[in-house]
Amino acid sequence: MVHAWAGLSDQVRLGVLTQWVPPELVDQAVSDCGRRDRRPGALPARTMVYFVLALALFHQDSYDDVAENLVSAIPGLAGDVPNKSSFARARRRLGAGVLETVFHRVAGPVAQAGTAGSFWRGMRVTAVDGFFLDTPDTPANREAFGGPEAPDGSPVAFPQARVVTLSEAGTHAVLDARIGGLNCGELELATPLAETARGMLVVMDRNFAVLDVWQAFTGAGAHLLIRAKAPVARSVVEHLPDGSYLARVTSLGRNGRKTRRVVVRVIEYQVDGGETIRLLTDLLAPETAPAGELAELYHQRWEAELSNRQIKPSQRGPQEILRSAAPDLVHQEIWAHLTVHHCLSRMIVDIAGHHRIDPDRISFVKILKAARRSVIQQSTATPRKLQQFLARLTAKLRSLDIGPRRDREADRLVKRFKLKYADPPKGWKRQPTRRIQPKTITLLPKLV
């Protein structure tokens, strides 16, 4: 028997996000990945792409609830939702490659000229960072991704997928990403992002201060600003007028001989008289890249942390695990999360640009909820309705605007212990988030 959805499912859309993931783009991705529909009566591939994206948009909902959200306002579909097993089989047939292709065709630079925090001296400012997502504890996931283990080798938590992203600092939009596991290092996943970063200024933390990453990004035409540990780049080559200096970084081969050498510029400074921070950059000329500006710019690296927070606690849900029990479906689900997040970031930038304000002032949670409502209500079923919905949403600035970002700080403490019922460390006290005065950056010139 042919299910009722087989002839009507082409009407399924993803609400307001359909503007950036139109059916034509989905059909092309399905065709390029060789996933054309071959079984009469089976759930079509295009429908399943939108369904998997909806799984990311409604992460806390079950398969049945997500399907109802997609078709509740479509006559002929709402009353006859396929069972969960049909969606599970269709997800396996679809695979991860289609969603990865969709993401890479949707993702791209979002910030426009004048977008706050997005450009520095003509270069787009981006950041590389990684995060983990818990997956269901199945033998396949644990073998593919690995997970935390006790000293005796027994598992103590869920298997974890590792995601390393390249994102715009000013908009939080993810431009590119790579997916691995806890058994795969960040450096291995970060290196392939170099081609996407061509012509951009990339900010990274000190875990990425290795020659392989440095040469991959600079060789691709990107510029770097990376924090480094104290022992790195101590061989001074030349002192510069602004107090920074050129230094040599070398790599040793297996026989102990120096195999690679790179000259970098080192900038040292303190924030409010605290610890000394050392930055490495390939921008060697103080005239075109002042040390003070680069020291202030490094703070933009934290925008990648905020982007990760939008994906994890806000979009996925606090302390939620992914729903996929097989590694291929885990990849599929993560690409869907990244695609949805990128579309939401575009919505935020469009609204902020219309009102000429910083995108940081637009509430991500409010936009997420608005996107969910647009799916349930089918309020964007036609191009005209889509434009009307966006116009109404843009006009609601008062409810979306959370105001300018304030100078605040909070204690950096572990909020989620590996053992759920373990007692917190003695003396563990967390003060509430509090307002602070703007911090002062003091350069530390290297004396000759």
N, C-alpha and C positions, 0 to 999 in steps of 0.2 A: 504494500500500500504506500502511496505517496503522501507524505505529511503535508498538512495545509501550509506550513511555512515554506515549502519548496517553491511555490509559485508567487509568494507575496513577500518573501524576506528581503527582496531588493529595496523595499521601502525603509529598512532599518538604517538609522543614522545615529550619530553620536552627539546630538544636540549642537551647541555652539561650537564645539571642537571640530565639527565637520568642515568648518571654513578652512582649516589647515590640513585636515585629513579627508579630502573629498573622495568620492567613489572612484573617480578616474585614477587618482594616485594609488588607491588600494588595489584596483584591478591590475594596474601595471606592475606593482610589486608582486602580486600573486602570480602573474604570468612570467615575470623574470625568474621567479624561484621555482617554476615548474609545478605549481600547485593548482592547476586548473581543475574544475569540478568534473569528475568522471562517473560518479555514482548517482544515478537518478534517485531523487527523493532525499539524498543526504543534505545536511546543512551546508549551504554554499560557503566557499572560502571567504568571500567579501563579508558575509554576515559574521563569520567567526572572527575576522580581524576586528570588527567593531565590538564584538562580544568580549574579546580578550582585552581590548582597550577599556571597555566598561568594567571589567573585573578590576582593573587598576583604579578607575575613577570611583568605584563603589567597593573598595577593598574589604570592608567589614561585612558585606552582604554575601549571602549564599548564591549558588548558581541560579536557583529558581528566582530569587529576589532580583538579581541583576538582569535576568531575561525579562522579568515583569517590568522593570524600570525602562528597558529598551523599547518595549512594544505596548505598554499599557494604554497609550493613546492612539494606537494604530488599529482600525477596524479589521477584523479577520485574523489578527495575530494574537491579540491580548487574551482571548479565551482558550487558546490551544497551545500552550508553551510546551516544547519537548522536555523529556525528562533529563535528569542530570547526566545519565550515562551517554546520551546522544551528544551532549556538549563535550563530555570528556573524550569520547572517541574522535570527535571533530577537531578538538585541540591537538590531539596527537597527530592527526593527518596534516594539520596545518604546519606544525613544526615551529621552530624559533626563527628560521631564516627570513620569513615574510615580515615578521614584526621588526627584526633588525633592519631590513631594507626600508620599511616604512619610516622608522626613526631617522635613518640617515637622509632620507629624502625630505622629511619635515624639518629636521634640525638645520640651523644655519644662523649666521649673525642676526641679532635682533635689535641691538642698540642703534639708534640713529644719531647723526651729528647733534650734539647738544645734550644727549642723555647723560644725566649726572653720574659721575664715577666710572664712565665707560671708556674714556679715551685719555691718553696722556701724550702730549706732544705729537699728535697725529697717529699714535698707535692704539689699537684696541686692547684694553686691559683684560686679561683672562687669568684664571687660576686653575691649578691642577690639585685635586685632592681625592681621597678615597674614603669609602665607608663600607660597612658590612650590613647584610640583610640575612636574618635567620630564615632557614628553610625547614620544612618538615623533616623529622628524624627518621628517614628511611635508609636502608642499606645503600641504595643507589646514590642518594644525595651525599651521604657521608663519604662514600668512596670518591665521588667526583669533586666535592668541595672541601672535605676535611672539616674539623671542628675542634673546639677546645677539649683538652684532655687532662685528666688528673696525673699526678706523678707516676702512677702505676700503669698508665696508658688507657684507662677506661674513660669513656666519654662523659663529660660533665655538663654539656649544654647542647644546643641545636647545631647542626652543620650550618656553616655560614658561607654565603656567596660574597665575594669581594667585588666592588664596583669602583673603578677609577674614572673620574670625569674631568673634562675640560669645559669650564663654564665661564660665561661673561661675568665680570665683577660687578658691573653696574645694573644688570638685569636678572642675574641668577640663572639665565637660560643655559641649559646644557648643550654644548656644541658638538661634543663627541664623547664617547665612552668605550670602555672595555670591561668585560666581565670575566672573572675567574673565581677562585675560591680561597679559603684560608691557607691552603697549601700552595698558593701562587702569590708571589711577591708583588708589591705595588710598583716597583721599578719595571718589572717585566710588562705590566699592563700599561704603564704610563708612556713608555717609549713609542708605541705605535701612534700616539696622539700627536706626534710632532708635525706630521704633514698638515693636519687641520689647523695648527697654530701658525702657519706660515704668515709672516708679516705682523704678528701680534706680540705684545709684551706679556710674558707668562710669569706669574708669581707662584712660587712653591715653597713648602716648608723644608726643613733641613733633612728630612728622610730621603729627599730626591737629589741631594747634593753629591752626585756621583758622576764620573766621567761619561758613562754610557748614555745617561739621560742628557747630560750637557751637550755632548756631540750630536746626539740625534736631533735635538731641537734647534741648535744653532746651525747644524748642517741643512736643516729644512728651511732656514730663513726666518726663524723666530728669534726673539730676544728674551733673555732670562733675568729674573731677579729672585735669587734663592738664598734663604738663610743657611748658614753653615755652622758646624761645630767648631770649637776653639782650635783643634789641631789642623784644620784644613786651611790650605793656602797660606802657609807661613813663610814661604820663600820669597822675600820681597825683591822685586825687580826694579821698581821705580816709584818714587814718592811723587804725588800729584799736588798741585797748588791748593786744592780744597781740603787737604788732609787725608783723602783716600789714597790708596796705593795699588800698584799693579803687583801681582804675585803669580807664582808658577804652581800649577797643580800637576802632579805626575801620577802615573799608574804603574804598578810593578807587575811584571809577568811572573810566571811560575818559577823561573830561575832567579828571581830577585832583580833582574835588570829593568831599567826604566823603559817602558814600551810606548807610552803616550805622554805628551806634554801639552798643557793648555794654559795660556796666560789669561787671568781674570782680574777684574777690578774689585777691591775689597773696601767696603764701607762699614765703619764701626760707629755705634751710637748707643746711647742709653735713653730710656723712657722714664722720666721723673726720678732720675738717679738710681734706677734699678740695675738689673744685670746688663752686661754688655752684649749687644746684638751685632752679629757679623753677617753682612750681606755680600753675596757674590753676584756680579753682573758681567755681561759681555759688552755693555755700553761703556767703552773705555775713556771717552772724552768728557772731562768735567764741564766743558763749555756747553755741550748739547744735552748732557744728563747730569745736572747738579746733584751732589750727594744728598743735600737736604731734602730735595723733592723725592728722591728714590727712597729715603728713609721713611718719609710720610706715606709713600705709595705702598710700601710693604704691608701696611695695615689692611689693604684691600684683599689680602689673602683670606681673611676671615669671611669674606662674602661667599666663598666656596662652602664654608661650614654652614652658613645660613641656607644655601641652596640644598645641601644634604638634609638639613633639618626640615625643610619644606617637603622633601620626598618621604622621609622616614616618619616622624611623629604626626605630621599634618595630613599628608596624602595617604600613606599606608596605614597610619594609626599607631598610637604609642604602644610599644612592646608587642606589636603584632608580628606574626610570622607569615611568610608567603604561603600560598595554598597549594603549590605544585609539588607532587611527590617524586617526580622524575627530573633529572638534570636538564634535559632539553626543554621541558616545560618551565623550569625555573628561569632559564635564559629568556624564554618567550615572555614570561610574566615581567621580568625586569625591563626588557625593551619596551613593553607596554607602559610601565610606570614612567620611564624616561620620556617616552613620546607624549604622554598626557601632561607631564610636568612642563615640557617645552611649550606645548600649546597654551597652558595656563600662563606661562611667563610672557608669551606674545600678547595675550589678552591684557595683562597688567601693563605692559609697555605701551600698548595702543591707548589705553585709558589715561595713563599718566601723560603720554605725549599730547593727547587732546587737551588736557588741562594745564600742560606745561609745568608739571611737578615731578619730583624725584620718584621713580618706580618703587623705591623703598617705602613710600608712604601708602601704597595700596595694599590692603590686607589680602594675603594669599588665601587665608581660610575663607574669607567672604567670596572671593572669586571661585574657589573650589566648590563652594555650596551653590553658587549661581550656575556653574556648569552642570552640576548634578540636577538642579531643577530644570534646566533646559532640556535634558534628556528625558526626564520623567514626563514633563508636560508636552513634549514634542513641539515646543514653541519656536523651533527653528527649522520646521519641515520644508520650507520653501526659501529661496534666496531673499524674498521680500521680508518674510518673517524673521529670518536670520539678521538682516540689517536692522529691523525694528527692535529686536531683542538687544542687540549690541548698543543701539542708540539709547534705549531705556536704561541699560546697565551703566553706560558712560555717564548718564545724567545723575546717577545716584552717588555722586562723589562724596557727599556728606557721610553716607553710611560706609563707604569703602575706605575713606582716608583715615589712617591711624595717626597722622601728624608727623612732623619731622622727627628723625631719630634722635634720641636723647643720649647723653654720655652716661652710661651706666656700667656697672661691673657686678660680677657674681663669683662666688668661690668655685674654683675648679676642683670638684669632688666627684667621686664615683656615685652615680645615682642608681645604678642597677647592678647589684652584686651577682656574681656568677652562681652562688648558691642562694636560692630564694630565701631560705629561713636562717641564714647565717647571721650572727650578731655583727653589727657594724663595729669598726675599730674603736678602741677606747678614745674618748675625747673627740669623737666625730660630731662636730657641730657646724651646721651650715647657716650662715647669715643670709637674710633675704637680699634679693637684688636691690642695689642702692645707687643713687645718683652720685656722680663724681664731677670734679672740675676737669676741664680739658687738659689732657696730658701734654707735657713739654718734652720735645725731642732735643737731645744735646749730642751733637757730633763729637766724636773723639778723634781728633787729628793724630795721625801717626807721625811721631817725631823722627826727624832724620838722625 
